[in-house]
């Protein structure tokens, strides 16, 4: 008997002696929590700011003006957008817009000065925004390669906690979770931003949408 057979034999013996799992696993997750809009908004903004995201609130009919102002403040004149983004949101932007498509290599997205996307759902409790690759959000590379991400979030899509947020997602879709600008720390706890994604995250929350 070789070492491989010895190890596998011991694994089989251990599995034989282990207690059998129950036929059904009880999944009593905490779900269905709600908060009034004002409280949910305050909680979400507090978490976003804690993650060093810039937050802007506006009414739905002020989206174009807010997007244009944020891009102008950041000095972004050449931006990328997913194919399904609502173009009315860019009505007041006077720079150049590049529609993303799969034939553009990921390194080519680095030439963009920013990207504007929508979002699928968000979690107020953790300040996390979920993108699922829908036409108004685009492929994952689009929101990770450019150094500026302007993400539009409807307050109606902000859930209180993680279980409530996950229940709104389609499991088979590719999901990107965003909690503030990209950041990491080295062994000396020196914070470095922009390593795995955009260095700057601006979140526009439409409070009546």
C-alpha positions as CSV (number, residue, x, y, z in Angstrom):
1,X,0.0,0.0,0.0
2,X,1.4,3.4,-1.0
3,X,1.0,6.7,0.9
4,X,-1.9,7.8,-1.3
5,X,-3.9,4.7,-0.5
6,X,-3.1,5.0,3.2
7,X,-4.4,8.6,3.3
8,X,-7.6,7.8,1.4
9,X,-8.2,4.8,3.5
10,X,-8.1,6.9,6.7
11,X,-10.4,9.4,5.1
12,X,-12.9,6.7,4.3
13,X,-12.7,5.3,7.9
14,X,-13.3,8.8,9.3
15,X,-16.3,9.3,7.1
16,X,-17.7,6.0,8.2
17,X,-17.4,6.9,11.9
18,X,-18.7,10.5,11.4
19,X,-22.3,11.2,12.4
20,X,-24.8,11.3,9.5
21,X,-25.9,14.9,8.7
22,X,-29.7,15.6,9.0
23,X,-31.7,15.1,5.8
24,X,-32.5,18.8,5.7
25,X,-30.4,21.6,7.0
26,X,-32.4,24.2,8.9
27,X,-31.7,27.6,7.4
28,X,-33.3,30.0,9.7
29,X,-31.8,33.2,8.3
30,X,-32.9,36.6,9.5
31,X,-34.9,38.0,6.6
32,X,-37.6,40.5,5.9
33,X,-36.2,43.5,7.9
34,X,-37.4,46.9,6.8
35,X,-36.7,50.5,7.7
36,X,-38.4,53.7,6.8
37,X,-36.8,55.4,3.7
38,X,-35.1,58.1,5.7
39,X,-33.5,55.7,8.2
40,X,-32.4,53.3,5.5
41,X,-30.9,56.2,3.6
42,X,-29.0,57.5,6.6
43,X,-27.7,54.1,7.4
44,X,-26.5,53.5,3.8
45,X,-24.8,56.9,3.6
46,X,-23.1,56.4,6.9
47,X,-21.6,53.1,5.8
48,X,-20.6,54.4,2.3
49,X,-18.8,57.4,3.9
50,X,-17.1,55.1,6.3
51,X,-15.7,53.3,3.3
52,X,-14.5,56.6,1.9
53,X,-17.0,56.8,-0.9
54,X,-18.3,60.2,-2.0
55,X,-22.1,60.3,-1.7
56,X,-24.5,62.5,-3.6
57,X,-28.3,62.4,-3.2
58,X,-30.8,63.8,-5.7
59,X,-34.3,63.4,-7.1
60,X,-34.8,61.2,-10.1
61,X,-35.3,64.2,-12.4
62,X,-32.0,65.6,-11.2
63,X,-29.9,62.6,-12.2
64,X,-28.4,64.1,-15.4
65,X,-27.4,67.3,-13.6
66,X,-25.9,65.4,-10.7
67,X,-24.0,63.0,-13.0
68,X,-22.6,65.9,-15.0
69,X,-21.6,67.8,-11.9
70,X,-19.8,64.8,-10.4
71,X,-17.9,64.1,-13.6
72,X,-16.9,67.7,-14.0
73,X,-15.7,67.8,-10.4
74,X,-13.5,64.8,-11.0
75,X,-12.2,66.2,-14.3
76,X,-13.5,63.2,-16.3
77,X,-14.0,64.2,-19.9
78,X,-13.8,60.8,-21.6
79,X,-16.0,58.2,-19.9
80,X,-17.2,54.6,-20.6
81,X,-20.8,53.4,-20.1
82,X,-22.5,50.0,-20.5
83,X,-24.6,49.6,-23.6
84,X,-27.9,49.5,-21.6
85,X,-27.3,52.6,-19.5
86,X,-30.1,55.2,-19.6
87,X,-28.7,57.8,-21.9
88,X,-30.9,60.5,-20.3
89,X,-28.5,60.4,-17.4
90,X,-25.8,61.8,-19.6
91,X,-27.9,64.5,-21.2
92,X,-25.9,67.3,-19.5
93,X,-22.5,65.8,-19.8
94,X,-20.5,67.6,-22.5
95,X,-17.5,65.2,-22.7
96,X,-17.1,62.1,-24.9
97,X,-18.9,58.8,-24.2
98,X,-17.6,55.4,-25.2
99,X,-20.0,52.5,-25.1
100,X,-18.4,49.4,-23.8
101,X,-18.5,46.1,-25.7
102,X,-16.9,42.7,-25.3
103,X,-14.4,43.3,-28.1
104,X,-12.6,46.1,-26.2
105,X,-9.7,44.4,-24.3
106,X,-9.6,45.1,-20.6
107,X,-6.3,47.1,-20.8
108,X,-8.1,49.4,-23.2
109,X,-10.6,50.4,-20.5
110,X,-7.7,52.0,-18.6
111,X,-7.7,54.9,-21.1
112,X,-11.1,56.0,-19.8
113,X,-11.2,58.8,-17.2
114,X,-14.3,57.3,-15.6
115,X,-17.3,55.0,-15.9
116,X,-20.9,55.5,-15.1
117,X,-23.1,52.5,-14.3
118,X,-26.4,51.7,-12.6
119,X,-26.7,49.0,-9.9
120,X,-28.9,46.0,-9.1
121,X,-29.3,46.2,-5.3
122,X,-27.5,47.6,-2.3
123,X,-27.1,46.7,1.4
124,X,-27.6,49.6,3.8
125,X,-26.1,47.7,6.8
126,X,-22.8,47.1,5.1
127,X,-22.7,49.9,2.6
128,X,-22.3,47.3,-0.2
129,X,-23.4,47.8,-3.8
130,X,-24.2,44.8,-5.9
131,X,-23.7,44.8,-9.7
132,X,-24.9,41.7,-11.6
133,X,-23.8,42.4,-15.2
134,X,-27.2,43.6,-16.5
135,X,-27.2,45.8,-19.6
136,X,-27.2,49.0,-17.5
137,X,-24.2,47.8,-15.4
138,X,-22.0,46.1,-18.0
139,X,-19.3,43.5,-17.7
140,X,-17.2,43.3,-14.6
141,X,-14.1,44.8,-16.2
142,X,-15.9,48.0,-17.0
143,X,-16.4,48.9,-13.3
144,X,-13.0,47.6,-12.2
145,X,-10.4,49.0,-14.6
146,X,-11.2,52.8,-14.9
147,X,-9.9,54.8,-11.9
148,X,-13.3,56.5,-11.3
149,X,-16.6,54.7,-10.9
150,X,-19.8,56.8,-10.7
151,X,-22.6,54.4,-9.6
152,X,-26.2,55.4,-9.6
153,X,-28.3,53.7,-6.9
154,X,-32.1,54.0,-6.5
155,X,-33.1,54.2,-2.9
156,X,-35.9,51.6,-3.6
157,X,-33.2,49.1,-4.4
158,X,-31.4,49.5,-1.1
159,X,-32.2,46.6,1.3
160,X,-31.6,46.7,5.0
161,X,-29.3,43.7,5.5
162,X,-27.3,41.1,3.6
163,X,-30.1,38.4,3.5
164,X,-32.6,40.9,2.2
165,X,-30.1,42.1,-0.5
166,X,-29.2,38.6,-1.6
167,X,-32.8,37.6,-1.9
168,X,-33.1,40.2,-4.7
169,X,-30.3,38.7,-6.8
170,X,-30.5,36.1,-9.5
171,X,-28.0,33.4,-8.4
172,X,-26.6,32.5,-11.8
173,X,-25.7,36.1,-12.7
174,X,-22.1,37.2,-12.2
175,X,-22.1,39.5,-9.1
176,X,-19.6,42.2,-8.2
177,X,-19.8,43.5,-4.6
178,X,-18.5,47.1,-4.1
179,X,-17.8,48.4,-0.6
180,X,-16.1,51.7,-1.2
181,X,-13.1,52.5,-3.4
182,X,-10.6,49.6,-4.0
183,X,-8.2,49.5,-1.1
184,X,-5.8,47.1,0.7
185,X,-3.2,47.2,3.4
186,X,0.3,45.8,3.6
187,X,1.9,44.1,6.6
188,X,2.5,47.5,8.2
189,X,-1.1,48.4,7.8
190,X,-0.4,51.1,5.3
191,X,-3.6,51.7,3.3
192,X,-3.1,51.6,-0.5
193,X,-6.0,52.5,-2.8
194,X,-6.7,51.5,-6.4
195,X,-5.1,48.1,-6.3
196,X,-8.0,45.9,-7.3
197,X,-10.4,48.5,-8.8
198,X,-11.2,52.2,-9.0
199,X,-9.4,54.6,-6.7
200,X,-12.5,56.8,-6.5
201,X,-16.1,55.8,-6.0
202,X,-18.9,58.4,-6.3
203,X,-22.4,57.1,-5.4
204,X,-25.4,59.0,-6.6
205,X,-28.5,58.0,-4.6
206,X,-31.9,58.8,-6.3
207,X,-34.1,59.2,-3.2
208,X,-37.4,59.0,-5.1
209,X,-36.7,56.1,-7.3
